[in-house]
Amino acid sequence: MAHDQRSLKAILDELHEALEKAPEVGDAARESLRQTATEIRAALERPEGSGSESLRQQLSTALERFEVAHPSLTGLVGRIADAMSDLGI
């Protein structure tokens, strides 16, 4: 499980870097993704399953917004969702 958590944290770091390099992403969308990433990191410290549904919904919403305009970010958000699922979050 620790390996899966490290993988998820690495993907979150990748998302952070991608957001820094994507000036076309609006401030509101950037902040929304940053906030979600922060909440996911916090969820890794909580008991399994706590608040997972809300985080999955936030990721789903982010994925819908970015599918067309930002395909590279969409891929990262999808990888985060997959890693969360693997961890039972």
C-alpha positions in Angstrom: 0.0 0.0 0.0 2.9 2.4 0.8 4.1 2.0 -2.8 0.7 2.9 -4.1 0.6 6.0 -1.9 4.0 7.1 -3.2 2.8 6.6 -6.7 -0.3 8.8 -6.1 1.9 11.5 -4.5 4.2 11.4 -7.5 1.3 11.8 -9.9 0.0 14.7 -7.7 3.5 16.3 -8.0 3.4 15.8 -11.7 0.0 17.6 -11.8 1.4 20.5 -9.9 4.3 20.8 -12.3 2.0 20.6 -15.3 -0.2 23.4 -13.9 2.8 25.6 -13.5 3.7 25.0 -17.1 0.2 25.5 -18.5 -0.5 29.3 -18.7 -3.6 28.6 -20.8 -5.3 27.1 -17.7 -7.4 29.8 -16.1 -6.8 30.8 -12.5 -10.1 29.4 -11.2 -9.5 26.0 -12.8 -5.8 26.0 -11.6 -6.9 26.8 -8.0 -9.7 24.1 -8.2 -7.2 21.4 -9.2 -4.7 22.6 -6.6 -7.3 22.4 -3.9 -8.4 19.0 -5.0 -4.8 17.8 -4.9 -4.4 19.1 -1.4 -7.5 17.3 -0.3 -6.3 14.1 -1.9 -3.0 14.4 0.0 -4.9 14.9 3.2 -7.1 11.9 2.4 -4.0 9.7 2.3 -3.5 10.4 6.0 -7.1 9.6 7.0 -8.6 6.2 7.7 -9.5 4.3 4.5 -12.6 5.5 2.7 -13.1 8.8 4.6 -14.6 11.3 2.2 -13.6 9.3 -0.8 -16.8 9.8 -2.7 -16.5 13.6 -2.6 -12.9 13.5 -3.9 -13.8 11.1 -6.7 -16.7 13.5 -7.7 -14.3 16.5 -7.6 -11.9 14.6 -9.9 -14.7 13.6 -12.2 -15.8 17.2 -12.5 -12.2 18.4 -13.2 -11.8 15.7 -15.8 -15.0 16.8 -17.6 -13.8 20.4 -17.7 -10.3 19.6 -19.1 -11.1 16.8 -21.6 -11.1 18.9 -24.7 -9.0 22.0 -23.7 -6.2 20.4 -21.8 -5.6 16.7 -22.8 -2.3 16.4 -20.9 -4.0 17.5 -17.7 -6.9 15.2 -18.4 -4.5 12.3 -18.5 -2.9 13.3 -15.2 -6.3 13.7 -13.5 -7.4 10.3 -14.9 -4.2 8.7 -13.5 -4.9 10.3 -10.1 -8.4 8.8 -10.1 -7.0 5.4 -11.0 -4.4 5.5 -8.3 -7.0 6.6 -5.7 -9.2 3.7 -6.7 -6.3 1.3 -6.3 -5.8 2.7 -2.8 -9.5 2.4 -1.9 -9.8 6.2 -1.6 
